[in-house]
Amino acid sequence: MNFILETLQVLLLSLWYNIESFIYFFVPMRKKNVAGELVLITGAGSGIGRLMALEFAALGTVLVLWDINQEGMKETARLAKEAGASRVHYYLCDCSDKTEVYRVADQVKREVGDISILVNNAGIVTGKKFMDAPDALIEKTMEVNTMAHFWTYKAFLPAMVANNHGHLVSIASSAGLIGVNGLADYCASKFAAVGFAESVGLEMLALGKDGVKTTIVCPYFINTGMFDGCQTKWPTLLPILEPKYVVKKIIHAVLTDQVYLLLPRSMYLIAALKKLLLWKYFVLLCSYLGLLIHVDYHNNFSLQRKLQ
């Protein structure tokens, strides 16, 4: 009997969620007020990280910026103050180093307070085929793009759980949903980031901590310099995204507690098709979308520590 009742409940709720989504297609969702919230953004020295800092600044938040680029952070802090941030703090931190993450996190908690919005944004890409990628770069990719999320969550999530209030934002990638030729290590790191964020989000719900929200961002390639040399086969279907457009969408997703944000919108269909298709049809889809073409991305690692 429980099976029948629970199945019926799932069917009815599924129907209601679809109706709700249809309504929100026409009626804007209510945005929450984040004024006064403590927002930490990793990789805030340039690119997407800097733009997000400016958007959050305009909303009256207290900003905490992390990066390995001291001068970049100073410039972001200056611009954020001009944009309206109530306070701006910045710290030099290598997110791939667990010990350093914990040390700087403790410093932030002492000097600023408990973080209520955590944006894991720092990321790197080697741009090499799997067999050509040095082990050290593969390890660094996983450390920055994946493991850093574990350490920042460990550092700041306990306070969110205690207060049943917070927001975890993971800047992942469409490459965390669909494999891309020539980006094996990057895809693996982003798949892991997506799975990790999903799992912790479910863990919060299971604990009854529904005040701790999760947003997982999976954009196609962004024109930040991280993927210089990348071209799209079908610009109308899968355009190279402009940073300001992406950031506006991210901020809107956070303010409306949107869990998944895929950009462009065609990614929702492509991701769904991947789950439904057999391997040979999936390969055909990848070929059609140009995902089997290898592109020589930046190979200078110092230039690759961009933000996405």
HULINTA-V150827 format. One record per residue. N is the residue number from 1. SS is DSSP state (2 for helix, 1 for strand, 0 for the rest). PHI is phi in radians with two decimals (* if undefined). D_FIRST is the distance of its C-alpha to the first C-alpha in whole Angstrom. Layout:
N SS PHI D_FIRST
N SS PHI D_FIRST
This chain:
1 0 * 0
2 2 -1.06 4
3 2 -1.07 5
4 2 -1.13 5
5 2 -1.12 6
6 2 -1.20 9
7 2 -1.12 10
8 2 -1.10 11
9 2 -1.07 12
10 2 -1.08 14
11 2 -1.12 16
12 2 -1.19 17
13 2 -1.16 18
14 2 -1.07 20
15 2 -1.10 21
16 2 -1.11 23
17 2 -1.10 24
18 2 -1.17 26
19 2 -1.12 27
20 2 -1.06 28
21 2 -1.09 30
22 2 -1.12 32
23 2 -1.12 33
24 2 -1.19 34
25 2 -1.15 36
26 2 -1.89 39
27 0 -1.89 38
28 0 -1.03 39
29 0 -1.30 37
30 0 -1.21 38
31 0 -1.70 40
32 0 -1.44 40
33 0 -1.61 44
34 0 -1.93 45
35 0 -1.01 48
36 0 1.52 49
37 0 -1.20 46
38 1 -1.61 48
39 1 -1.93 47
40 1 -1.87 48
41 1 -2.13 49
42 1 -1.49 50
43 0 1.13 52
44 0 -1.63 54
45 0 -1.35 57
46 0 -2.95 57
47 2 0.98 55
48 2 -1.03 51
49 2 -1.05 51
50 2 -1.12 55
51 2 -1.10 53
52 2 -1.13 50
53 2 -1.04 52
54 2 -1.17 54
55 2 -1.17 51
56 2 -1.15 50
57 2 -1.06 53
58 2 -1.14 53
59 0 -1.64 50
60 0 1.40 52
61 0 -1.51 50
62 1 -1.66 52
63 1 -1.80 52
64 1 -2.16 52
65 1 -1.88 54
66 1 -2.12 53
67 1 -2.97 55
68 0 -1.69 58
69 0 -1.83 60
70 2 -1.08 62
71 2 -1.15 64
72 2 -1.09 61
73 2 -1.15 59
74 2 -1.05 62
75 2 -1.18 63
76 2 -1.08 59
77 2 -1.10 59
78 2 -1.09 63
79 2 -1.16 61
80 2 -1.16 58
81 2 -1.10 60
82 2 -1.13 62
83 2 -1.40 58
84 0 2.06 57
85 0 -1.08 56
86 0 -1.19 56
87 1 -2.60 57
88 1 -2.35 57
89 1 -2.17 57
90 1 -2.39 57
91 1 -2.40 57
92 1 -1.30 58
93 0 -2.67 55
94 0 -1.61 54
95 0 -1.18 51
96 0 -1.40 51
97 0 -1.80 52
98 2 -0.99 50
99 2 -1.06 52
100 2 -1.20 54
101 2 -1.03 50
102 2 -1.13 50
103 2 -1.12 53
104 2 -1.20 54
105 2 -1.08 50
106 2 -1.09 51
107 2 -1.12 54
108 2 -1.08 53
109 2 -1.13 50
110 2 -1.28 54
111 2 -1.57 56
112 0 -2.06 53
113 0 2.30 50
114 0 -1.39 46
115 0 -1.24 45
116 0 -1.94 43
117 1 -2.28 43
118 1 -1.90 43
119 1 -1.99 44
120 1 -1.47 44
121 0 -2.07 47
122 1 -1.03 49
123 0 -2.79 49
124 0 -2.38 52
125 0 -2.47 52
126 0 -1.46 54
127 0 1.26 55
128 0 -2.03 55
129 0 -1.09 54
130 2 -0.93 52
131 2 -1.24 55
132 2 -1.70 57
133 0 -1.40 56
134 0 -1.07 57
135 2 -0.95 55
136 2 -1.09 56
137 2 -1.27 55
138 2 -1.10 51
139 2 -1.09 51
140 2 -1.13 52
141 2 -1.04 50
142 2 -1.18 47
143 2 -1.13 48
144 2 -1.39 49
145 2 -1.40 46
146 2 -2.17 43
147 2 -1.10 44
148 2 -1.02 46
149 2 -1.13 42
150 2 -1.05 41
151 2 -1.24 44
152 2 -1.20 44
153 2 -1.09 40
154 2 -1.00 41
155 2 -1.33 44
156 2 -1.96 43
157 2 -1.18 39
158 2 -0.93 39
159 2 -1.18 41
160 2 -1.10 38
161 2 -1.13 35
162 2 -1.07 37
163 2 -1.64 38
164 0 0.84 35
165 0 -2.71 37
166 1 2.82 38
167 1 -2.59 38
168 1 -1.86 38
169 1 -2.03 40
170 1 -1.93 40
171 1 -1.54 43
172 0 -1.69 42
173 0 -3.00 43
174 2 -1.11 41
175 2 -1.26 43
176 2 -1.64 40
177 0 -2.07 37
178 0 -2.37 40
179 0 -1.13 42
180 0 -2.21 46
181 0 -1.00 49
182 0 1.47 51
183 0 -2.27 49
184 2 -1.02 47
185 2 -1.20 47
186 2 -1.12 47
187 2 -1.06 44
188 2 -1.03 42
189 2 -1.17 43
190 2 -1.37 41
191 2 -1.00 38
192 2 -1.13 38
193 2 -1.10 39
194 2 -1.13 36
195 2 -1.08 33
196 2 -1.12 35
197 2 -1.12 34
198 2 -1.07 31
199 2 -1.11 30
200 2 -1.17 32
201 2 -1.05 30
202 2 -1.18 27
203 2 -1.09 28
204 2 -1.09 29
205 2 -1.14 26
206 2 -1.12 24
207 0 -1.46 27
208 0 1.40 26
209 0 -1.67 30
210 0 -1.32 29
211 0 -1.47 33
212 1 -1.70 34
213 1 -1.62 34
214 1 -2.28 34
215 1 -2.28 36
216 1 -2.00 37
217 1 -1.83 40
218 1 -2.21 40
219 1 -1.54 43
220 0 -1.23 45
221 0 -1.00 49
222 1 -1.89 51
223 0 -1.41 54
224 0 -1.91 55
225 0 1.78 57
226 0 -1.16 55
227 0 -2.09 55
228 0 -0.99 58
229 0 1.70 59
230 0 -1.36 55
231 0 -2.19 55
232 0 -1.93 53
233 0 -1.22 53
234 0 -2.19 51
235 0 -1.02 52
236 0 -1.28 50
237 0 -1.40 47
238 0 -2.31 47
239 0 -1.33 50
240 0 -1.20 52
241 1 -1.46 50
242 0 -1.48 53
243 2 -0.97 52
244 2 -1.10 52
245 2 -1.10 50
246 2 -1.08 47
247 2 -1.13 48
248 2 -1.01 47
249 2 -1.18 44
250 2 -1.10 43
251 2 -1.08 44
252 2 -1.09 42
253 2 -1.10 39
254 2 -1.16 40
255 2 -1.19 40
256 0 -1.88 37
257 0 1.00 35
258 0 -1.32 34
259 0 -1.36 33
260 1 -1.94 34
261 1 -2.22 38
262 1 -1.91 39
263 1 -2.31 42
264 0 -1.22 43
265 0 -1.09 41
266 2 -1.07 41
267 2 -1.14 39
268 2 -1.09 36
269 2 -1.20 36
270 2 -1.12 38
271 2 -1.13 36
272 2 -1.18 33
273 2 -1.09 35
274 2 -1.02 35
275 2 -1.27 32
276 2 -1.65 31
277 0 -1.57 35
278 0 -1.22 36
279 2 -0.97 38
280 2 -1.12 41
281 2 -1.30 40
282 2 -1.14 40
283 2 -1.09 43
284 2 -1.08 45
285 2 -1.09 43
286 2 -1.08 45
287 2 -1.09 48
288 2 -1.08 48
289 2 -1.45 47
290 0 1.43 50
291 0 -1.44 48
292 0 -1.66 50
293 0 -1.51 53
294 0 -1.49 54
295 0 -2.01 56
296 0 -1.40 59
297 0 -1.45 57
298 0 -0.96 60
299 0 -1.86 60
300 0 -1.49 62
301 2 -1.06 60
302 2 -1.15 61
303 2 -1.53 60
304 2 -1.49 57
305 0 -1.36 56
306 0 -1.53 55
307 1 -2.02 52
308 0 -2.66 49
